[in-house]
């Protein structure tokens, strides 16, 4: 079970990282609205942040899949 717990901790860590990236997006929007950033720089930075979010989200989905596979493996082991 320790393997599953480590995966769950990793998922939580990735979710927190996504929250931080969303906060960065919000601060970028505020800077754009206050005319500290140009539209072009905003779009470039926004693209990088959204790419990071997609990457983290994909990793979370992978980890969740590994957890379900591992739980199924443990159940089959217990049946025998």
N, C-alpha and C positions, 0 to 999 in steps of 0.2 A: 504493500500500500504506500510505501514511502515514495515510490516512483510517481504514483498518481498525485500525491500531495505536492511533490516538486513541480509537476506540470501545472497544477492548479495555482500555485504561487507564481509561476511564470506567466500564466494568463492574467492574473491580477496585476502583475508588474506592467504587462503590455497595455492593459486597460488604462492604467494611470498615465502611461506615456501618451496614449491617445488623447486623454483629457488635457494634458499639457499642450499637445499640438493644437487642439481646438482653442485653447486659451491664446496661443500664439496667433491663430487666425483672427480671433476677436480683436487682439491688439493691433494687428495689421489693418483691419477694417477701420478701427478708430483713427489710426495714423493717416489712412487715406482720406477719411472724412474731415480731418483737421488740416489737410493739405500738407502734411509732412512728407508724404510719399507721392510719387507720380503713379499714374495708372499702370505704366509699363513695369516699373519695379514691383508694384503690388502684385501684378499678375505672375511675374517670375517667382517671387517669394511664395505666393499662394500655391503655385504649382508644385514647388518643392515640398511644402508642408502637406499638401493633399497626397502627394506621392508617399511620404512617410506614413501617413495615416493608412493608406491602402496596404502598404507593406506590413504594418503592425496588425491590421485587421486580418490579413491573409495568414499571418503567423498564428493568430489566435484561433482561427478556424482549423488550422492544421493541428494545433495542440488539443483542441476539443475532440477532433477525430481520433487522435492517438489515445486520448483518455477513454473514449467509448470502446475502442478496439481492445484496449488493455482490460477494461472491466469485463468485456465479453470473454476474453481469454481466461480471466480469473474464474468466472462462473463455469466455464466449460471444464476447467481444471478441478473445481470443487465437485462437479457432478460425477467425475470419475472417481 
